[in-house]
Amino acid sequence: DVVQARVEVLEAAGLKPAGRASKRTLIRRVTFDLIGLPPEPEEVHAFVADNAPGAFARVVDRLLASPQYGERWGRHWLDVARYADTAGETADYPVPEVHRYRDYVIEAFNADKPYDEFVREQIAGDILAREGPRETYAERVTATGYLAISRRFGFDVENYHHLTIQDTIDSVGQTFLGLSLGCARCHDHKYDPVTMGDYYALYGIF
């Protein structure tokens, strides 16, 4: 047994594992972990008084079903996607509709949307929207907010549009592939998996 083996290692070093957490500690830990907020006093009292089997599982299920779960964990994805309410770069003007993409991410986490679907909608939601079904049209178009939050060069939008596309490609590489694709804009790297030809194939898509 792995746990017992670890206990024996601790004991051999003159240490002992921490004791079992109290029910008050347990509900505080899981509430902070899943929704990023402390539990309400009445929630703590109810859990402490609930001695029926499965009490802790019911707390976890309640937290997973709360809107705050998506807000807590969706923000990590928004960090990866470099979400902001403004356009970035020198102009950095407000983007009034960008909150729709933020809400899409939160709702995706709360709905337990499959990751592959989550990815496809953000990269190609406009194409998927045209394919139907009709009731998913708005959601899928909104998902492409991921592409729309690339940097906008407000001082000269037309002449710097190529830099917005470059930023989009860089973001896709870092977010979904764990790769920096910027170098391939100008030249091949001998051992990199993405060539300059691949880069401009992506450029042609975006």
Accessible surface in RSA format (square Angstrom, percent):
REM  Atomic radii and reference values for relative SASA: ProtOr
REM  Chains: A
REM  Algorithm: Lee & Richards
REM  Probe-radius: 1.40
REM  Slices: 20
REM RES _ NUM      All-atoms   Total-Side   Main-Chain    Non-polar    All polar
REM                ABS   REL    ABS   REL    ABS   REL    ABS   REL    ABS   REL
RES ASP A   1   141.77  99.3  75.76  75.4  66.01 156.1  42.77 100.6  99.00  98.7
RES VAL A   2    99.25  65.3  93.28  84.4   5.97  14.4  96.29  83.7   2.96   8.0
RES VAL A   3   103.10  67.8 102.44  92.7   0.65   1.6 102.96  89.5   0.14   0.4
RES GLN A   4    89.27  49.9  88.63  64.8   0.64   1.5  33.33  70.9  55.94  42.4
RES ALA A   5    50.35  46.3  46.70  72.1   3.64   8.3  48.94  68.9   1.40   3.7
RES ARG A   6   162.20  68.1 160.30  81.7   1.91   4.5  53.65  73.3 108.55  65.8
RES VAL A   7    32.41  21.3  32.41  29.3   0.00   0.0  32.41  28.2   0.00   0.0
RES GLU A   8    95.57  54.9  90.25  68.3   5.32  12.7  31.32  60.6  64.25  52.5
RES VAL A   9   104.47  68.7 100.46  90.9   4.01   9.7 103.47  89.9   1.00   2.7
RES LEU A  10    59.81  33.3  59.40  42.5   0.41   1.0  59.81  42.0   0.00   0.0
RES GLU A  11   101.69  58.4  83.97  63.5  17.72  42.2  29.15  56.4  72.54  59.2
RES ALA A  12    94.81  87.2  49.26  76.0  45.56 103.6  62.85  88.5  31.96  84.7
RES ALA A  13    70.90  65.2  35.63  55.0  35.27  80.2  48.47  68.3  22.43  59.4
RES GLY A  14    68.98  85.1   0.00   N/A  68.98  85.1  37.45 102.8  31.54  70.6
RES LEU A  15   105.13  58.5  99.07  70.9   6.06  15.2 102.37  71.9   2.76   7.4
RES LYS A  16   176.36  86.0 153.56  94.2  22.80  54.3  96.43  86.8  79.94  85.1
RES PRO A  17    66.38  48.4  47.65  43.4  18.73  68.1  53.46  44.1  12.92  80.3
RES ALA A  18   100.90  92.8  64.06  98.9  36.84  83.8  75.78 106.7  25.11  66.5
RES GLY A  19    68.93  85.0   0.00   N/A  68.93  85.0  40.24 110.4  28.68  64.2
RES ARG A  20   237.72  99.8 195.16  99.5  42.55 101.3  80.79 110.4 156.93  95.1
RES ALA A  21    32.12  29.5   7.69  11.9  24.43  55.6  16.33  23.0  15.79  41.8
RES SER A  22    63.73  53.9  48.98  65.4  14.75  34.0  53.59 114.1  10.14  14.2
RES LYS A  23    65.13  31.8  60.27  37.0   4.86  11.6  55.43  49.9   9.70  10.3
RES ARG A  24   121.15  50.9 120.67  61.5   0.48   1.2  51.00  69.7  70.15  42.5
RES THR A  25    49.54  35.2  46.81  47.5   2.73   6.5  22.83  30.7  26.71  40.4
RES LEU A  26    58.45  32.5  58.45  41.8   0.00   0.0  58.45  41.0   0.00   0.0
RES ILE A  27     0.21   0.1   0.21   0.2   0.00   0.0   0.21   0.2   0.00   0.0
RES ARG A  28   116.88  49.1 116.88  59.6   0.00   0.0  35.24  48.2  81.64  49.5
RES ARG A  29   148.68  62.4 138.91  70.8   9.77  23.3  57.65  78.8  91.03  55.2
RES VAL A  30    19.82  13.0  16.31  14.8   3.50   8.4  19.81  17.2   0.01   0.0
RES THR A  31     0.59   0.4   0.59   0.6   0.00   0.0   0.59   0.8   0.00   0.0
RES PHE A  32    80.29  40.2  78.53  48.6   1.76   4.6  78.67  47.7   1.62   4.6
RES ASP A  33    74.49  52.2  70.45  70.1   4.04   9.5  19.05  44.8  55.44  55.3
RES LEU A  34    23.81  13.3  23.81  17.0   0.00   0.0  23.81  16.7   0.00   0.0
RES ILE A  35    23.05  13.1  16.64  12.4   6.41  15.5  16.64  12.0   6.41  17.4
RES GLY A  36    32.37  39.9   0.00   N/A  32.37  39.9  10.26  28.1  22.11  49.5
RES LEU A  37    87.39  48.7  87.39  62.5   0.00   0.0  87.39  61.4   0.00   0.0
RES PRO A  38    72.24  52.6  63.69  58.1   8.55  31.1  63.69  52.6   8.55  53.1
RES PRO A  39    12.94   9.4   0.82   0.7  12.12  44.1   1.13   0.9  11.81  73.4
RES GLU A  40    92.66  53.2  91.58  69.3   1.07   2.6  24.15  46.7  68.51  55.9
RES PRO A  41    84.53  61.6  79.60  72.6   4.93  17.9  84.53  69.8   0.00   0.0
RES GLU A  42   111.84  64.2 106.11  80.3   5.72  13.6  59.36 114.8  52.47  42.8
RES GLU A  43    50.38  28.9  44.21  33.4   6.16  14.7  18.75  36.3  31.63  25.8
RES VAL A  44    15.23  10.0  15.23  13.8   0.00   0.0  15.23  13.2   0.00   0.0
RES HIS A  45   103.46  56.5  98.96  68.8   4.51  11.5  73.83  76.1  29.64  34.5
RES ALA A  46    64.64  59.4  50.44  77.8  14.20  32.3  60.25  84.8   4.40  11.6
RES PHE A  47     9.35   4.7   5.32   3.3   4.02  10.5   9.04   5.5   0.31   0.9
RES VAL A  48    52.92  34.8  45.58  41.3   7.34  17.7  45.58  39.6   7.34  19.9
RES ALA A  49    77.20  71.0  51.50  79.5  25.70  58.5  59.17  83.3  18.03  47.8
RES ASP A  50    43.43  30.4  36.09  35.9   7.33  17.3  17.84  42.0  25.58  25.5
RES ASN A  51   131.83  90.9  96.92  93.7  34.91  84.1  38.65  93.0  93.18  90.1
RES ALA A  52    51.98  47.8  38.50  59.4  13.48  30.7  44.24  62.3   7.73  20.5
RES PRO A  53   126.29  92.0 106.69  97.3  19.60  71.2 118.46  97.8   7.83  48.7
RES GLY A  54    42.02  51.8   0.00   N/A  42.02  51.8  28.69  78.7  13.32  29.8
RES ALA A  55    10.73   9.9   7.21  11.1   3.51   8.0   7.21  10.2   3.51   9.3
RES PHE A  56    75.57  37.8  73.00  45.2   2.57   6.7  73.00  44.3   2.57   7.4
RES ALA A  57    56.27  51.7  49.13  75.8   7.14  16.2  54.03  76.1   2.24   5.9
RES ARG A  58   114.81  48.2 108.65  55.4   6.16  14.7  73.53 100.5  41.28  25.0
RES VAL A  59    12.59   8.3  11.62  10.5   0.97   2.3  12.49  10.9   0.11   0.3
RES VAL A  60    35.66  23.5  35.66  32.3   0.00   0.0  35.66  31.0   0.00   0.0
RES ASP A  61    89.94  63.0  84.44  84.0   5.51  13.0  27.03  63.6  62.92  62.7
RES ARG A  62    95.26  40.0  84.70  43.2  10.56  25.1  71.21  97.3  24.05  14.6
RES LEU A  63     1.50   0.8   1.46   1.0   0.04   0.1   1.50   1.1   0.00   0.0
RES LEU A  64    74.00  41.2  64.89  46.4   9.12  22.9  65.11  45.7   8.89  23.9
RES ALA A  65    87.49  80.4  49.84  76.9  37.65  85.6  61.30  86.3  26.18  69.4
RES SER A  66    21.22  17.9  16.48  22.0   4.74  10.9  20.82  44.3   0.41   0.6
RES PRO A  67    83.94  61.2  81.38  74.2   2.56   9.3  83.86  69.2   0.08   0.5
RES GLN A  68    60.90  34.1  60.64  44.3   0.26   0.6   7.62  16.2  53.28  40.4
RES TYR A  69    46.91  21.9  46.91  26.7   0.00   0.0  10.44   7.8  36.47  45.0
RES GLY A  70     0.00   0.0   0.00   N/A   0.00   0.0   0.00   0.0   0.00   0.0
RES GLU A  71    86.42  49.6  78.23  59.2   8.19  19.5  23.66  45.8  62.76  51.2
RES ARG A  72    64.32  27.0  57.98  29.6   6.33  15.1  10.01  13.7  54.31  32.9
RES TRP A  73    77.20  31.0  76.15  36.9   1.05   2.5  75.80  40.4   1.40   2.3
RES GLY A  74     0.00   0.0   0.00   N/A   0.00   0.0   0.00   0.0   0.00   0.0
RES ARG A  75   117.93  49.5 117.23  59.8   0.69   1.7  40.86  55.8  77.07  46.7
RES HIS A  76    72.43  39.6  69.73  48.5   2.70   6.9  53.30  54.9  19.13  22.3
RES TRP A  77    27.20  10.9  24.59  11.9   2.60   6.1  26.28  14.0   0.92   1.5
RES LEU A  78    17.81   9.9  17.12  12.2   0.70   1.8  17.34  12.2   0.48   1.3
RES ASP A  79    92.55  64.8  73.29  73.0  19.26  45.5  29.68  69.9  62.87  62.7
RES VAL A  80    73.36  48.3  57.41  52.0  15.95  38.4  65.25  56.7   8.11  22.0
RES ALA A  81     0.23   0.2   0.00   0.0   0.23   0.5   0.00   0.0   0.23   0.6
RES ARG A  82   101.87  42.8  82.43  42.0  19.44  46.3  63.29  86.5  38.57  23.4
RES TYR A  83    45.94  21.4  22.53  12.8  23.41  60.9  22.53  16.9  23.41  28.9
RES ALA A  84    46.18  42.5  38.96  60.1   7.22  16.4  43.79  61.7   2.39   6.3
RES ASP A  85    82.16  57.5  74.82  74.5   7.34  17.4  29.40  69.2  52.76  52.6
RES THR A  86    52.06  37.0  42.61  43.2   9.45  22.5  31.03  41.7  21.03  31.8
RES ALA A  87     6.66   6.1   0.00   0.0   6.66  15.1   4.97   7.0   1.68   4.5
RES GLY A  88    23.81  29.4   0.00   N/A  23.81  29.4  23.78  65.3   0.03   0.1
RES GLU A  89    68.71  39.4  38.09  28.8  30.62  72.9  10.49  20.3  58.22  47.5
RES THR A  90    99.51  70.8  65.39  66.3  34.12  81.3  73.24  98.4  26.27  39.7
RES ALA A  91    45.47  41.8  13.58  21.0  31.89  72.5  24.87  35.0  20.60  54.6
RES ASP A  92    68.43  47.9  57.40  57.1  11.03  26.1  16.54  38.9  51.89  51.8
RES TYR A  93    85.19  39.8  81.80  46.5   3.38   8.8  71.44  53.7  13.75  16.9
RES PRO A  94    97.64  71.2  90.42  82.4   7.21  26.2  90.42  74.7   7.21  44.8
RES VAL A  95    47.74  31.4  43.27  39.2   4.47  10.8  44.17  38.4   3.57   9.7
RES PRO A  96   105.75  77.1  83.17  75.8  22.58  82.1  94.72  78.2  11.02  68.5
RES GLU A  97    97.68  56.1  94.18  71.3   3.50   8.3  56.42 109.1  41.26  33.7
RES VAL A  98    11.80   7.8   5.68   5.1   6.12  14.8  11.80  10.3   0.00   0.0
RES HIS A  99    67.79  37.0  67.70  47.1   0.09   0.2  42.85  44.2  24.94  29.0
RES ARG A 100   133.86  56.2 129.73  66.1   4.14   9.9  34.67  47.4  99.20  60.1
RES TYR A 101     3.12   1.5   2.21   1.3   0.92   2.4   2.21   1.7   0.92   1.1
RES ARG A 102    83.17  34.9  83.17  42.4   0.00   0.0  20.87  28.5  62.30  37.8
RES ASP A 103    47.63  33.4  47.08  46.9   0.54   1.3  16.11  37.9  31.52  31.4
RES TYR A 104     7.30   3.4   4.20   2.4   3.10   8.1   6.47   4.9   0.83   1.0
RES VAL A 105     0.00   0.0   0.00   0.0   0.00   0.0   0.00   0.0   0.00   0.0
RES ILE A 106    31.11  17.7  31.11  23.2   0.00   0.0  31.11  22.4   0.00   0.0
RES GLU A 107   110.79  63.6 107.69  81.5   3.10   7.4  44.07  85.3  66.72  54.5
RES ALA A 108     5.13   4.7   1.42   2.2   3.71   8.4   3.38   4.8   1.75   4.6
RES PHE A 109    60.81  30.4  50.41  31.2  10.40  27.1  55.62  33.7   5.19  14.9
RES ASN A 110    56.87  39.2  29.47  28.5  27.40  66.0  21.40  51.5  35.46  34.3
RES ALA A 111    76.38  70.2  43.32  66.8  33.07  75.2  55.04  77.5  21.34  56.5
RES ASP A 112   124.31  87.1 109.65 109.1  14.66  34.7  30.39  71.5  93.92  93.7
RES LYS A 113    35.63  17.4  15.80   9.7  19.83  47.2   7.83   7.1  27.80  29.6
RES PRO A 114    77.40  56.4  66.46  60.6  10.94  39.8  77.40  63.9   0.00   0.0
RES TYR A 115   130.68  61.0 120.93  68.8   9.76  25.4 106.71  80.2  23.98  29.6
RES ASP A 116    80.41  56.3  73.55  73.2   6.85  16.2  38.36  90.3  42.04  41.9
RES GLU A 117    52.36  30.1  52.36  39.6   0.00   0.0  11.76  22.8  40.60  33.1
RES PHE A 118     9.63   4.8   9.63   6.0   0.00   0.0   9.63   5.8   0.00   0.0
RES VAL A 119    27.61  18.2  27.61  25.0   0.00   0.0  27.61  24.0   0.00   0.0
RES ARG A 120   120.10  50.4 116.97  59.6   3.13   7.4  55.65  76.1  64.45  39.1
RES GLU A 121     2.87   1.6   2.87   2.2   0.00   0.0   0.33   0.6   2.53   2.1
RES GLN A 122     0.00   0.0   0.00   0.0   0.00   0.0   0.00   0.0   0.00   0.0
RES ILE A 123    52.81  30.0  45.63  34.0   7.17  17.3  45.63  32.9   7.17  19.5
RES ALA A 124    28.10  25.8  27.37  42.2   0.74   1.7  28.10  39.6   0.00   0.0
RES GLY A 125     0.00   0.0   0.00   N/A   0.00   0.0   0.00   0.0   0.00   0.0
RES ASP A 126    65.06  45.6  63.45  63.2   1.60   3.8  21.59  50.8  43.47  43.4
RES ILE A 127    84.26  47.9  84.26  62.8   0.00   0.0  84.26  60.7   0.00   0.0
RES LEU A 128    35.24  19.6  35.22  25.2   0.01   0.0  35.24  24.7   0.00   0.0
RES ALA A 129     3.67   3.4   0.09   0.1   3.57   8.1   0.09   0.1   3.57   9.5
RES ARG A 130   171.58  72.0 135.88  69.3  35.69  85.0  64.96  88.8 106.61  64.6
RES GLU A 131   127.99  73.5  89.32  67.6  38.67  92.1  44.71  86.5  83.28  68.0
RES GLY A 132    21.57  26.6   0.00   N/A  21.57  26.6  14.48  39.7   7.09  15.9
RES PRO A 133    70.56  51.4  60.03  54.7  10.52  38.3  69.73  57.6   0.83   5.2
RES ARG A 134   216.57  90.9 199.78 101.8  16.79  40.0  78.05 106.7 138.52  84.0
RES GLU A 135   146.35  84.0 107.60  81.4  38.75  92.3  66.20 128.0  80.15  65.4
RES THR A 136    31.58  22.5  31.58  32.0   0.00   0.0  31.58  42.4   0.00   0.0
RES TYR A 137   111.02  51.8 110.98  63.1   0.04   0.1  70.61  53.1  40.41  49.8
RES ALA A 138    72.63  66.8  66.32 102.3   6.31  14.4  70.57  99.4   2.06   5.5
RES GLU A 139    72.00  41.3  63.59  48.1   8.41  20.0  30.83  59.6  41.17  33.6
RES ARG A 140    38.07  16.0  38.07  19.4   0.00   0.0   0.00   0.0  38.07  23.1
RES VAL A 141    58.00  38.2  55.08  49.9   2.92   7.0  55.08  47.9   2.92   7.9
RES THR A 142    38.34  27.3  28.95  29.3   9.39  22.4  18.12  24.3  20.22  30.6
RES ALA A 143     0.00   0.0   0.00   0.0   0.00   0.0   0.00   0.0   0.00   0.0
RES THR A 144    22.86  16.3  21.01  21.3   1.85   4.4   6.93   9.3  15.94  24.1
RES GLY A 145    13.00  16.0   0.00   N/A  13.00  16.0  11.92  32.7   1.07   2.4
RES TYR A 146     4.36   2.0   1.17   0.7   3.20   8.3   1.17   0.9   3.20   3.9
RES LEU A 147    35.47  19.8  31.97  22.9   3.51   8.8  32.43  22.8   3.04   8.2
RES ALA A 148    56.94  52.4  43.50  67.1  13.45  30.6  47.65  67.1   9.29  24.6
RES ILE A 149    30.21  17.2   8.20   6.1  22.01  53.1  14.54  10.5  15.67  42.5
RES SER A 150     2.92   2.5   1.51   2.0   1.42   3.3   0.17   0.4   2.75   3.9
RES ARG A 151    83.07  34.9  82.41  42.0   0.66   1.6  28.81  39.4  54.26  32.9
RES ARG A 152    68.09  28.6  68.09  34.7   0.00   0.0  17.04  23.3  51.05  30.9
RES PHE A 153    12.65   6.3  10.56   6.5   2.09   5.4  10.56   6.4   2.09   6.0
RES GLY A 154    29.34  36.2   0.00   N/A  29.34  36.2   4.18  11.5  25.15  56.3
RES PHE A 155   115.26  57.7  75.78  46.9  39.48 102.7  86.81  52.6  28.45  81.4
RES ASP A 156    47.95  33.6  41.84  41.6   6.11  14.4  13.12  30.9  34.83  34.7
RES VAL A 157    78.32  51.5  72.56  65.7   5.76  13.9  73.34  63.7   4.98  13.5
RES GLU A 158   158.04  90.7 135.14 102.2  22.90  54.5  53.43 103.3 104.61  85.4
RES ASN A 159   103.79  71.6  88.71  85.7  15.07  36.3  18.76  45.2  85.02  82.2
RES TYR A 160    76.79  35.9  76.33  43.4   0.46   1.2  32.50  24.4  44.28  54.6
RES HIS A 161    93.53  51.1  92.31  64.2   1.21   3.1  66.99  69.0  26.53  30.9
RES HIS A 162    75.09  41.0  70.03  48.7   5.05  12.9  46.02  47.4  29.06  33.8
RES LEU A 163    36.74  20.5  36.72  26.3   0.02   0.1  36.72  25.8   0.02   0.1
RES THR A 164    10.13   7.2  10.13  10.3   0.00   0.0   6.75   9.1   3.38   5.1
RES ILE A 165    19.58  11.1  18.98  14.1   0.60   1.4  19.58  14.1   0.00   0.0
RES GLN A 166    31.54  17.6  31.54  23.0   0.00   0.0   1.56   3.3  29.98  22.7
RES ASP A 167     5.48   3.8   5.47   5.4   0.01   0.0   0.01   0.0   5.47   5.5
RES THR A 168     9.02   6.4   8.95   9.1   0.07   0.2   3.03   4.1   5.98   9.0
RES ILE A 169     0.09   0.0   0.00   0.0   0.09   0.2   0.09   0.1   0.00   0.0
RES ASP A 170    24.27  17.0  24.27  24.2   0.00   0.0   6.96  16.4  17.31  17.3
RES SER A 171     5.04   4.3   3.95   5.3   1.10   2.5   3.72   7.9   1.33   1.9
RES VAL A 172    11.26   7.4  11.26  10.2   0.00   0.0  11.26   9.8   0.00   0.0
RES GLY A 173     0.00   0.0   0.00   N/A   0.00   0.0   0.00   0.0   0.00   0.0
RES GLN A 174   101.58  56.8  84.39  61.7  17.19  40.9  30.02  63.9  71.56  54.3
RES THR A 175    19.17  13.6   1.42   1.4  17.75  42.3   0.78   1.1  18.39  27.8
RES PHE A 176    40.33  20.2  10.59   6.6  29.74  77.4  12.04   7.3  28.29  81.0
RES LEU A 177    98.62  54.9  71.39  51.1  27.23  68.4  77.55  54.5  21.07  56.7
RES GLY A 178    66.33  81.8   0.00   N/A  66.33  81.8  34.95  95.9  31.39  70.3
RES LEU A 179    60.51  33.7  57.24  41.0   3.27   8.2  60.28  42.3   0.23   0.6
RES SER A 180    86.19  72.8  61.91  82.6  24.28  55.9  38.88  82.8  47.30  66.3
RES LEU A 181     4.00   2.2   2.31   1.7   1.69   4.2   3.84   2.7   0.16   0.4
RES GLY A 182    25.18  31.0   0.00   N/A  25.18  31.0  17.06  46.8   8.12  18.2
RES CYS A 183    61.74  46.7  53.40  59.6   8.34  19.6  11.36  28.8  50.38  54.3
RES ALA A 184     7.88   7.2   5.54   8.5   2.34   5.3   6.45   9.1   1.44   3.8
RES ARG A 185    76.39  32.1  72.21  36.8   4.18  10.0   6.13   8.4  70.27  42.6
RES CYS A 186    90.65  68.6  65.91  73.5  24.74  58.1  22.07  55.9  68.58  73.9
RES HIS A 187    86.02  47.0  83.80  58.2   2.23   5.7  68.41  70.5  17.61  20.5
RES ASP A 188    86.82  60.8  66.03  65.7  20.79  49.1  25.13  59.1  61.69  61.5
RES HIS A 189    75.86  41.5  64.70  45.0  11.16  28.6  45.40  46.8  30.46  35.4
RES LYS A 190   179.04  87.3 135.23  83.0  43.82 104.3  94.83  85.4  84.21  89.7
RES TYR A 191   188.94  88.2 158.53  90.2  30.41  79.1 131.87  99.1  57.07  70.4
RES ASP A 192    67.10  47.0  54.14  53.9  12.95  30.6   7.24  17.0  59.86  59.7
RES PRO A 193    98.04  71.5  65.10  59.3  32.94 119.7  77.40  63.9  20.64 128.3
RES VAL A 194    24.68  16.2  21.85  19.8   2.83   6.8  21.85  19.0   2.83   7.7
RES THR A 195    57.81  41.1  57.15  57.9   0.66   1.6  50.60  68.0   7.21  10.9
RES MET A 196    74.04  38.3  74.04  49.0   0.00   0.0  67.88  57.7   6.16   8.2
RES GLY A 197    54.39  67.1   0.00   N/A  54.39  67.1  41.15 112.9  13.25  29.7
RES ASP A 198    64.80  45.4  61.93  61.6   2.87   6.8  15.03  35.4  49.77  49.6
RES TYR A 199     1.12   0.5   1.12   0.6   0.00   0.0   0.54   0.4   0.59   0.7
RES TYR A 200   101.99  47.6  92.09  52.4   9.90  25.8  72.45  54.4  29.54  36.4
RES ALA A 201    61.44  56.5  45.66  70.5  15.78  35.9  56.98  80.2   4.46  11.8
RES LEU A 202    44.97  25.0  44.89  32.1   0.08   0.2  44.89  31.5   0.08   0.2
RES TYR A 203    67.87  31.7  64.52  36.7   3.34   8.7  47.33  35.6  20.54  25.3
RES GLY A 204    63.95  78.9   0.00   N/A  63.95  78.9  35.08  96.3  28.87  64.7
RES ILE A 205   132.81  75.6 100.53  74.9  32.28  77.8 107.17  77.2  25.64  69.6
RES PHE A 206    60.32  30.2  14.79   9.2  45.53 118.5  25.46  15.4  34.86  99.8
END  Absolute sums over single chains surface
CHAIN  1 A    13135.2      10785.3       2349.9       7804.8       5330.4
END  Absolute sums over all chains
TOTAL         13135.2      10785.3       2349.9       7804.8       5330.4
